[in-house]
């Protein structure tokens, strides 16, 4: 990864710690899943088909404690333990993005860690359990898988494109069906992985050409959105303060498909949860 100016040494130190934590906690969670008695997973239901396990809670606590020890001035916002954004910078963490996959032994889940300061995402880091690898990015520094630079594909032909389309029960089902029909009509093949973090890094790594989901929370989006943008993707989502407060939609695609998918940018201007929202912010 290219060196940053000395003034950004604190962000580099945070990224190095985030990468270690994502890798270590991800591997520990996977080892726990392989060896634990099913009862030890202590799965509970937050809402219909929305689960949390002992591994989610334990992983978040490990990450939160390590970050607080290293950077006590930073705020923290986690999926499981909550918290508050801090005025001087704060972490946004999803300890296991794709818990439903995790508890069933499907490897499509990840650990997502982002740091926000001065109204922008300053770093993004995601552990990819399927490949046992860590993706990361800093603004203006490109995106990486380990030390390997990653780049979106050059796909511009929708009849050869692959989309990953997420869905949650927080949004109506009919628009999701309509979107799949629209993609089908364009000739775009599609998948559903069950993890927004991995969907976004699949676009960043040139494996998929589009990721879209109508509503996500900040801990699902922020790290992956930065990684995808730094890999050259066209990324659009509501403004950061809106994402932090209420979540929202996100789309990431190859630049060559952005014109074909203009209807998605229109959809992002309407919230399926609570009415109109500001025009989406383009990250790259």
Number of C-alpha atoms within 10 A of each C-alpha: 14 8 9 13 8 9 8 11 12 11 17 18 12 19 22 13 16 27 22 15 23 27 22 17 22 27 18 15 22 19 11 15 18 11 9 10 10 12 8 13 16 12 17 11 10 9 10 9 9 13 16 22 20 16 25 24 15 16 24 22 16 14 22 21 13 15 20 14 11 12 14 10 14 19 21 21 22 20 20 18 13 11 14 13 18 15 13 11 18 23 28 29 31 27 33 31 26 25 23 20 18 23 20 10 13 15 17 22 30 30 33 32 30 30 25 24 17 10 11 15 21 25 25 29 35 34 33 26 22 12 9 13 17 24 29 32 29 23 15 11 14 20 30 23 20 13 11 10 17 24 23 26 21 14 19 17 13 20 14 12 21 20 24 24 23 20 19 16 11 13 16 13 11 9 13 17 11 11 15 18 13 14 20 14 12 16 15 19 18 18 14 13 19 22 22 31 32 28 30 33 35 21 31 35 23 21 16 25 32 30 29 23 21 26 24 20 17 24 26 29 30 30 32 31 32 31 33 35 29 26 26 26 32 22 28 23 26 23 19 19 12 14 20 19 11 15 23 28 25 28 25 33 29 28 19 17 20 18 12 13 17 10 12 18 20 11 15 26 19 19 18 18 15 9 8 11 15 13 15 22 15 15 17 16
